[in-house]
Amino acid sequence: MAQPETPKKQHYVPKYYLRRFTEEGERLWVDDLVRKKRYKSNVGDVCEENYLYEMLAEPTAWHGSIILPGKIEKRLSKIEGEQAQLLARVDRQAEKGRISEKNRRGVAWLIAHFIARHPAMLADYEPDYDAMMSDPFVREGCQLLEQLGMGSDIEVLANGANQMVLTLWRRKGSPTYFAKTNLEALNFRFFKATGDVRFITSSLPPHFNTSERADGKDHIDDLLMPLSDTLAVEYGRTFASTSKPIGVQDEEVVRINAGYYLGVPLREKVLAGRESDLSAAREYAQGWKAAALIRAVR
């Protein structure tokens, strides 16, 4: 069984990020789009899976030998600590009216990592083994596999723990690097809520669209991600880049939030934030769907 020092609940959306949408302390409201129910939850109980980032010798079972128990979670904690500090700096700069280029690029890395570490994004990912083997942490895992008589089974590293995403998140060849390169090819702008309505988030925080390009891969066409309940960033081609946060009124924040309810439920399993903001977004989405149905009938 899993060693005692290995955390059972492992988050694919970091707790530090979810806290930025809480109504009070560690609590936030959740809309479960799969079970169609709303409830109040601790951040520790949202967007997590048991032993998600553990490398199992038998990936199909919840038991057996665990390679490097808890090491990936420890590495993730360091990455998340850096990300939390980055967003704290972005908050301060947003208040002053301009996001620095260094921090703006840092935000692109953060968003790319959020995409790459998500279970839904990893389902069909083909690992870059050359890039993976260049990482000393991965090589250490391979040596342990050899000791266990599984030296040829590198799939344990790739599929059992999504090692590429977590140890190579800033390296060329990683899915994080790929997503970040996509974002850098787009224009960007920041939104700051100026009224009473606040941004909500989801179990797949970035809300984005992709299309297949000549290289046979899906690339990001546009993306919007809330960085907190009062700050969001958007990437696309239909507007000019600016590091000065654009103030948005309540109606626009509701429209942005409603985009989550208009997506595919199984892609974004839960939405989270203040209860009033969840209700306003859902009502807007329902109204939009009703109007679209009327137009279609006509």
ABEGO torsion letter per residue (X at the ends): XBBAABBABBBABBAAAAAAABABEABBBBBBAAAGBBBBBBAAABGBBBGAABBBABAABABEBBBGBGAAAAAAAAAAAAAAAAAAAAAAAAAAGBBBAAAAAAAAAAAAAAAAABAAAAAABBBBAAAAAABAAAAAAAAAAAAAGAAABAAAAAAAAGAAAAAAAABBGBAAAAAAAAAAABBBBBBBBABABBBBBBABABBBBBBBBAAGBBBBABBBBBABAABBBBBEAABBBBABBBBBBAAAAAAAAAAAAABBAAABABBBEBAAAAAAAAAAAAAAAAAAAAAAAX
